[in-house]
Every structure is written in structure tokens, then in C-alpha cells.
Amino acid sequence: MNVMILLIAVSILVAGGFLAAFLWSVKNGQYDDDYTPSVRMLFDDQPPSQS
């Protein structure tokens, strides 16, 4: 029974660590859009305006 309590406590600590790491990465912009910059060069630039 003591082993079960220890395993539950350790699993809660590990889950809390993963949650903290996830929230830290979201706060620091890790999950911002990374697809658009990789294909931005494929789109045509706007021609310079003739003034």
C-alpha cells in the first residue's frame, strides 16, 4: 500500500512538471505560428509603388 501512495505522489509531481513546462513554453511563444514564415518566400512581393 505504501508503494501505491508513493507512485501516485511521484506521478502527480511528474504531471505537474510537464504542465509547468507546457505553460512556460506557451508563455514564451514556443507554439506561435511557425508555418507561415517557412512559406513566406513563396508568395510574390508587392511591386514598389511608382511615385
PDB file with SEQRES, HELIX, SHEET and CRYST1 records, atoms N, CA, C and O in Angstrom:
SEQRES   1 A   51  MET ASN VAL MET ILE LEU LEU ILE ALA VAL SER ILE LEU          
SEQRES   2 A   51  VAL ALA GLY GLY PHE LEU ALA ALA PHE LEU TRP SER VAL          
SEQRES   3 A   51  LYS ASN GLY GLN TYR ASP ASP ASP TYR THR PRO SER VAL          
SEQRES   4 A   51  ARG MET LEU PHE ASP ASP GLN PRO PRO SER GLN SER              
HELIX    1 AA1 ASN A    2  LYS A   27  1                                  26    
HELIX    2 AA2 THR A   36  VAL A   39  1                                   4    
HELIX    3 AA3 ARG A   40  LEU A   42  5                                   3    
CRYST1    1.000    1.000    1.000  90.00  90.00  90.00 P 1           1          
ATOM      1  N   MET A   1       0.820  -1.194   0.000  1.00  0.00           N  
ATOM      2  CA  MET A   1       0.000   0.000   0.000  1.00  0.00           C  
ATOM      3  C   MET A   1       0.869   1.266   0.000  1.00  0.00           C  
ATOM      4  O   MET A   1       0.525   2.258  -0.642  1.00  0.00           O  
ATOM      5  N   ASN A   2       1.981   1.226   0.712  1.00  0.00           N  
ATOM      6  CA  ASN A   2       2.867   2.386   0.745  1.00  0.00           C  
ATOM      7  C   ASN A   2       3.453   2.661  -0.631  1.00  0.00           C  
ATOM      8  O   ASN A   2       3.692   3.817  -0.982  1.00  0.00           O  
ATOM      9  N   VAL A   3       3.686   1.614  -1.413  1.00  0.00           N  
ATOM     10  CA  VAL A   3       4.226   1.788  -2.757  1.00  0.00           C  
ATOM     11  C   VAL A   3       3.207   2.491  -3.645  1.00  0.00           C  
ATOM     12  O   VAL A   3       3.576   3.334  -4.462  1.00  0.00           O  
ATOM     13  N   MET A   4       1.932   2.154  -3.495  1.00  0.00           N  
ATOM     14  CA  MET A   4       0.882   2.804  -4.296  1.00  0.00           C  
ATOM     15  C   MET A   4       0.835   4.304  -4.000  1.00  0.00           C  
ATOM     16  O   MET A   4       0.726   5.114  -4.921  1.00  0.00           O  
ATOM     17  N   ILE A   5       0.916   4.672  -2.738  1.00  0.00           N  
ATOM     18  CA  ILE A   5       0.887   6.086  -2.360  1.00  0.00           C  
ATOM     19  C   ILE A   5       2.115   6.797  -2.916  1.00  0.00           C  
ATOM     20  O   ILE A   5       2.014   7.923  -3.403  1.00  0.00           O  
ATOM     21  N   LEU A   6       3.247   6.161  -2.849  1.00  0.00           N  
ATOM     22  CA  LEU A   6       4.474   6.746  -3.389  1.00  0.00           C  
ATOM     23  C   LEU A   6       4.373   6.923  -4.896  1.00  0.00           C  
ATOM     24  O   LEU A   6       4.763   7.968  -5.417  1.00  0.00           O  
ATOM     25  N   LEU A   7       3.857   5.920  -5.612  1.00  0.00           N  
ATOM     26  CA  LEU A   7       3.724   6.025  -7.067  1.00  0.00           C  
ATOM     27  C   LEU A   7       2.734   7.106  -7.474  1.00  0.00           C  
ATOM     28  O   LEU A   7       2.959   7.819  -8.452  1.00  0.00           O  
ATOM     29  N   ILE A   8       1.647   7.231  -6.735  1.00  0.00           N  
ATOM     30  CA  ILE A   8       0.668   8.282  -7.033  1.00  0.00           C  
ATOM     31  C   ILE A   8       1.286   9.659  -6.800  1.00  0.00           C  
ATOM     32  O   ILE A   8       1.086  10.571  -7.602  1.00  0.00           O  
ATOM     33  N   ALA A   9       2.029   9.814  -5.714  1.00  0.00           N  
ATOM     34  CA  ALA A   9       2.672  11.100  -5.422  1.00  0.00           C  
ATOM     35  C   ALA A   9       3.701  11.448  -6.494  1.00  0.00           C  
ATOM     36  O   ALA A   9       3.763  12.592  -6.943  1.00  0.00           O  
ATOM     37  N   VAL A  10       4.495  10.487  -6.899  1.00  0.00           N  
ATOM     38  CA  VAL A  10       5.504  10.736  -7.925  1.00  0.00           C  
ATOM     39  C   VAL A  10       4.849  11.064  -9.260  1.00  0.00           C  
ATOM     40  O   VAL A  10       5.318  11.946  -9.978  1.00  0.00           O  
ATOM     41  N   SER A  11       3.765  10.359  -9.600  1.00  0.00           N  
ATOM     42  CA  SER A  11       3.095  10.632 -10.875  1.00  0.00           C  
ATOM     43  C   SER A  11       2.454  12.017 -10.879  1.00  0.00           C  
ATOM     44  O   SER A  11       2.428  12.683 -11.915  1.00  0.00           O  
ATOM     45  N   ILE A  12       1.941  12.452  -9.744  1.00  0.00           N  
ATOM     46  CA  ILE A  12       1.382  13.807  -9.664  1.00  0.00           C  
ATOM     47  C   ILE A  12       2.488  14.845  -9.818  1.00  0.00           C  
ATOM     48  O   ILE A  12       2.288  15.867 -10.474  1.00  0.00           O  
ATOM     49  N   LEU A  13       3.646  14.598  -9.225  1.00  0.00           N  
ATOM     50  CA  LEU A  13       4.774  15.523  -9.375  1.00  0.00           C  
ATOM     51  C   LEU A  13       5.259  15.584 -10.822  1.00  0.00           C  
ATOM     52  O   LEU A  13       5.558  16.664 -11.330  1.00  0.00           O  
ATOM     53  N   VAL A  14       5.338  14.437 -11.485  1.00  0.00           N  
ATOM     54  CA  VAL A  14       5.776  14.413 -12.887  1.00  0.00           C  
ATOM     55  C   VAL A  14       4.752  15.132 -13.765  1.00  0.00           C  
ATOM     56  O   VAL A  14       5.129  15.906 -14.645  1.00  0.00           O  
ATOM     57  N   ALA A  15       3.464  14.884 -13.536  1.00  0.00           N  
ATOM     58  CA  ALA A  15       2.429  15.560 -14.313  1.00  0.00           C  
ATOM     59  C   ALA A  15       2.471  17.070 -14.088  1.00  0.00           C  
ATOM     60  O   ALA A  15       2.291  17.846 -15.027  1.00  0.00           O  
ATOM     61  N   GLY A  16       2.708  17.483 -12.854  1.00  0.00           N  
ATOM     62  CA  GLY A  16       2.837  18.912 -12.562  1.00  0.00           C  
ATOM     63  C   GLY A  16       4.046  19.522 -13.253  1.00  0.00           C  
ATOM     64  O   GLY A  16       3.995  20.666 -13.705  1.00  0.00           O  
ATOM     65  N   GLY A  17       5.122  18.770 -13.335  1.00  0.00           N  
ATOM     66  CA  GLY A  17       6.303  19.258 -14.045  1.00  0.00           C  
ATOM     67  C   GLY A  17       6.041  19.443 -15.530  1.00  0.00           C  
ATOM     68  O   GLY A  17       6.452  20.438 -16.127  1.00  0.00           O  
ATOM     69  N   PHE A  18       5.348  18.468 -16.121  1.00  0.00           N  
ATOM     70  CA  PHE A  18       5.008  18.606 -17.537  1.00  0.00           C  
ATOM     71  C   PHE A  18       4.038  19.761 -17.769  1.00  0.00           C  
ATOM     72  O   PHE A  18       4.152  20.473 -18.767  1.00  0.00           O  
ATOM     73  N   LEU A  19       3.101  19.952 -16.873  1.00  0.00           N  
ATOM     74  CA  LEU A  19       2.171  21.078 -17.004  1.00  0.00           C  
ATOM     75  C   LEU A  19       2.920  22.405 -16.894  1.00  0.00           C  
ATOM     76  O   LEU A  19       2.654  23.331 -17.659  1.00  0.00           O  
ATOM     77  N   ALA A  20       3.846  22.501 -15.957  1.00  0.00           N  
ATOM     78  CA  ALA A  20       4.630  23.726 -15.800  1.00  0.00           C  
ATOM     79  C   ALA A  20       5.485  23.982 -17.038  1.00  0.00           C  
ATOM     80  O   ALA A  20       5.596  25.124 -17.484  1.00  0.00           O  
ATOM     81  N   ALA A  21       6.087  22.938 -17.594  1.00  0.00           N  
ATOM     82  CA  ALA A  21       6.890  23.107 -18.808  1.00  0.00           C  
ATOM     83  C   ALA A  21       6.026  23.536 -19.982  1.00  0.00           C  
ATOM     84  O   ALA A  21       6.446  24.369 -20.785  1.00  0.00           O  
ATOM     85  N   PHE A  22       4.825  22.981 -20.093  1.00  0.00           N  
ATOM     86  CA  PHE A  22       3.920  23.370 -21.171  1.00  0.00           C  
ATOM     87  C   PHE A  22       3.499  24.824 -21.031  1.00  0.00           C  
ATOM     88  O   PHE A  22       3.537  25.577 -22.004  1.00  0.00           O  
ATOM     89  N   LEU A  23       3.101  25.223 -19.836  1.00  0.00           N  
ATOM     90  CA  LEU A  23       2.677  26.611 -19.638  1.00  0.00           C  
ATOM     91  C   LEU A  23       3.833  27.580 -19.868  1.00  0.00           C  
ATOM     92  O   LEU A  23       3.621  28.670 -20.400  1.00  0.00           O  
ATOM     93  N   TRP A  24       5.046  27.207 -19.481  1.00  0.00           N  
ATOM     94  CA  TRP A  24       6.210  28.062 -19.720  1.00  0.00           C  
ATOM     95  C   TRP A  24       6.459  28.217 -21.216  1.00  0.00           C  
ATOM     96  O   TRP A  24       6.762  29.315 -21.683  1.00  0.00           O  
ATOM     97  N   SER A  25       6.333  27.117 -21.976  1.00  0.00           N  
ATOM     98  CA  SER A  25       6.595  27.200 -23.405  1.00  0.00           C  
ATOM     99  C   SER A  25       5.518  28.009 -24.127  1.00  0.00           C  
ATOM    100  O   SER A  25       5.821  28.720 -25.086  1.00  0.00           O  
ATOM    101  N   VAL A  26       4.279  27.910 -23.682  1.00  0.00           N  
ATOM    102  CA  VAL A  26       3.220  28.733 -24.283  1.00  0.00           C  
ATOM    103  C   VAL A  26       3.465  30.204 -23.977  1.00  0.00           C  
ATOM    104  O   VAL A  26       3.284  31.062 -24.841  1.00  0.00           O  
ATOM    105  N   LYS A  27       3.877  30.495 -22.749  1.00  0.00           N  
ATOM    106  CA  LYS A  27       4.141  31.884 -22.354  1.00  0.00           C  
ATOM    107  C   LYS A  27       5.281  32.489 -23.160  1.00  0.00           C  
ATOM    108  O   LYS A  27       5.254  33.681 -23.468  1.00  0.00           O  
ATOM    109  N   ASN A  28       6.282  31.686 -23.504  1.00  0.00           N  
ATOM    110  CA  ASN A  28       7.441  32.186 -24.245  1.00  0.00           C  
ATOM    111  C   ASN A  28       7.277  32.105 -25.751  1.00  0.00           C  
ATOM    112  O   ASN A  28       8.243  32.343 -26.476  1.00  0.00           O  
ATOM    113  N   GLY A  29       6.092  31.778 -26.253  1.00  0.00           N  
ATOM    114  CA  GLY A  29       5.836  31.818 -27.678  1.00  0.00           C  
ATOM    115  C   GLY A  29       6.316  30.609 -28.453  1.00  0.00           C  
ATOM    116  O   GLY A  29       6.511  30.694 -29.666  1.00  0.00           O  
ATOM    117  N   GLN A  30       6.509  29.503 -27.790  1.00  0.00           N  
ATOM    118  CA  GLN A  30       7.003  28.310 -28.471  1.00  0.00           C  
ATOM    119  C   GLN A  30       6.002  27.792 -29.498  1.00  0.00           C  
ATOM    120  O   GLN A  30       6.397  27.190 -30.496  1.00  0.00           O  
ATOM    121  N   TYR A  31       4.716  28.020 -29.265  1.00  0.00           N  
ATOM    122  CA  TYR A  31       3.694  27.484 -30.145  1.00  0.00           C  
ATOM    123  C   TYR A  31       3.122  28.548 -31.079  1.00  0.00           C  
ATOM    124  O   TYR A  31       2.013  28.392 -31.590  1.00  0.00           O  
ATOM    125  N   ASP A  32       3.861  29.611 -31.301  1.00  0.00           N  
ATOM    126  CA  ASP A  32       3.423  30.607 -32.273  1.00  0.00           C  
ATOM    127  C   ASP A  32       3.465  30.002 -33.668  1.00  0.00           C  
ATOM    128  O   ASP A  32       4.006  28.915 -33.871  1.00  0.00           O  
ATOM    129  N   ASP A  33       2.901  30.702 -34.604  1.00  0.00           N  
ATOM    130  CA  ASP A  33       2.818  30.194 -35.977  1.00  0.00           C  
ATOM    131  C   ASP A  33       4.211  30.024 -36.569  1.00  0.00           C  
ATOM    132  O   ASP A  33       4.943  30.998 -36.745  1.00  0.00           O  
ATOM    133  N   ASP A  34       4.567  28.799 -36.868  1.00  0.00           N  
ATOM    134  CA  ASP A  34       5.870  28.566 -37.482  1.00  0.00           C  
ATOM    135  C   ASP A  34       5.739  28.080 -38.921  1.00  0.00           C  
ATOM    136  O   ASP A  34       6.749  27.833 -39.581  1.00  0.00           O  
ATOM    137  N   TYR A  35       4.524  27.941 -39.412  1.00  0.00           N  
ATOM    138  CA  TYR A  35       4.324  27.505 -40.793  1.00  0.00           C  
ATOM    139  C   TYR A  35       4.449  28.681 -41.752  1.00  0.00           C  
ATOM    140  O   TYR A  35       5.091  28.561 -42.795  1.00  0.00           O  
ATOM    141  N   THR A  36       3.847  29.809 -41.414  1.00  0.00           N  
ATOM    142  CA  THR A  36       3.825  30.958 -42.317  1.00  0.00           C  
ATOM    143  C   THR A  36       5.217  31.468 -42.678  1.00  0.00           C  
ATOM    144  O   THR A  36       5.454  31.726 -43.858  1.00  0.00           O  
ATOM    145  N   PRO A  37       6.154  31.632 -41.742  1.00  0.00           N  
ATOM    146  CA  PRO A  37       7.476  32.112 -42.147  1.00  0.00           C  
ATOM    147  C   PRO A  37       8.192  31.179 -43.127  1.00  0.00           C  
ATOM    148  O   PRO A  37       8.986  31.640 -43.947  1.00  0.00           O  
ATOM    149  N   SER A  38       7.925  29.887 -43.051  1.00  0.00           N  
ATOM    150  CA  SER A  38       8.622  28.963 -43.944  1.00  0.00           C  
ATOM    151  C   SER A  38       8.109  29.039 -45.377  1.00  0.00           C  
ATOM    152  O   SER A  38       8.836  28.679 -46.303  1.00  0.00           O  
ATOM    153  N   VAL A  39       6.883  29.495 -45.584  1.00  0.00           N  
ATOM    154  CA  VAL A  39       6.348  29.591 -46.948  1.00  0.00           C  
ATOM    155  C   VAL A  39       6.223  31.042 -47.410  1.00  0.00           C  
ATOM    156  O   VAL A  39       5.741  31.294 -48.514  1.00  0.00           O  
ATOM    157  N   ARG A  40       6.644  31.986 -46.594  1.00  0.00           N  
ATOM    158  CA  ARG A  40       6.508  33.395 -46.955  1.00  0.00           C  
ATOM    159  C   ARG A  40       7.296  33.731 -48.213  1.00  0.00           C  
ATOM    160  O   ARG A  40       6.874  34.580 -48.998  1.00  0.00           O  
ATOM    161  N   MET A  41       8.435  33.075 -48.415  1.00  0.00           N  
ATOM    162  CA  MET A  41       9.249  33.367 -49.585  1.00  0.00           C  
ATOM    163  C   MET A  41       8.595  32.889 -50.877  1.00  0.00           C  
ATOM    164  O   MET A  41       9.004  33.298 -51.963  1.00  0.00           O  
ATOM    165  N   LEU A  42       7.584  32.027 -50.774  1.00  0.00           N  
ATOM    166  CA  LEU A  42       6.928  31.534 -51.975  1.00  0.00           C  
ATOM    167  C   LEU A  42       5.905  32.518 -52.530  1.00  0.00           C  
ATOM    168  O   LEU A  42       5.515  32.416 -53.693  1.00  0.00           O  
ATOM    169  N   PHE A  43       5.469  33.468 -51.711  1.00  0.00           N  
ATOM    170  CA  PHE A  43       4.491  34.448 -52.157  1.00  0.00           C  
ATOM    171  C   PHE A  43       5.195  35.622 -52.834  1.00  0.00           C  
ATOM    172  O   PHE A  43       6.297  36.004 -52.440  1.00  0.00           O  
ATOM    173  N   ASP A  44       4.564  36.180 -53.837  1.00  0.00           N  
ATOM    174  CA  ASP A  44       5.144  37.307 -54.546  1.00  0.00           C  
ATOM    175  C   ASP A  44       5.116  38.553 -53.678  1.00  0.00           C  
ATOM    176  O   ASP A  44       4.160  38.791 -52.941  1.00  0.00           O  
ATOM    177  N   ASP A  45       6.172  39.341 -53.774  1.00  0.00           N  
ATOM    178  CA  ASP A  45       6.202  40.616 -53.075  1.00  0.00           C  
ATOM    179  C   ASP A  45       5.366  41.617 -53.844  1.00  0.00           C  
ATOM    180  O   ASP A  45       5.155  41.473 -55.048  1.00  0.00           O  
ATOM    181  N   GLN A  46       4.900  42.618 -53.148  1.00  0.00           N  
ATOM    182  CA  GLN A  46       4.164  43.695 -53.797  1.00  0.00           C  
ATOM    183  C   GLN A  46       5.158  44.526 -54.604  1.00  0.00           C  
ATOM    184  O   GLN A  46       6.239  44.837 -54.105  1.00  0.00           O  
ATOM    185  N   PRO A  47       4.817  44.891 -55.840  1.00  0.00           N  
ATOM    186  CA  PRO A  47       5.736  45.725 -56.611  1.00  0.00           C  
ATOM    187  C   PRO A  47       5.897  47.088 -55.942  1.00  0.00           C  
ATOM    188  O   PRO A  47       4.965  47.581 -55.306  1.00  0.00           O  
ATOM    189  N   PRO A  48       7.078  47.699 -56.081  1.00  0.00           N  
ATOM    190  CA  PRO A  48       7.266  49.034 -55.474  1.00  0.00           C  
ATOM    191  C   PRO A  48       6.342  50.053 -56.140  1.00  0.00           C  
ATOM    192  O   PRO A  48       6.100  50.004 -57.346  1.00  0.00           O  
ATOM    193  N   SER A  49       5.839  50.968 -55.328  1.00  0.00           N  
ATOM    194  CA  SER A  49       4.913  51.967 -55.860  1.00  0.00           C  
ATOM    195  C   SER A  49       5.687  52.992 -56.691  1.00  0.00           C  
ATOM    196  O   SER A  49       6.799  53.389 -56.342  1.00  0.00           O  
ATOM    197  N   GLN A  50       5.079  53.400 -57.778  1.00  0.00           N  
ATOM    198  CA  GLN A  50       5.668  54.412 -58.668  1.00  0.00           C  
ATOM    199  C   GLN A  50       5.211  55.783 -58.216  1.00  0.00           C  
ATOM    200  O   GLN A  50       4.054  56.145 -58.430  1.00  0.00           O  
ATOM    201  N   SER A  51       6.100  56.564 -57.589  1.00  0.00           N  
ATOM    202  CA  SER A  51       5.721  57.881 -57.103  1.00  0.00           C  
ATOM    203  C   SER A  51       6.256  58.957 -58.011  1.00  0.00           C  
ATOM    204  O   SER A  51       6.036  60.142 -57.760  1.00  0.00           O  
TER     205      SER A  51                                                      
END                                                                             
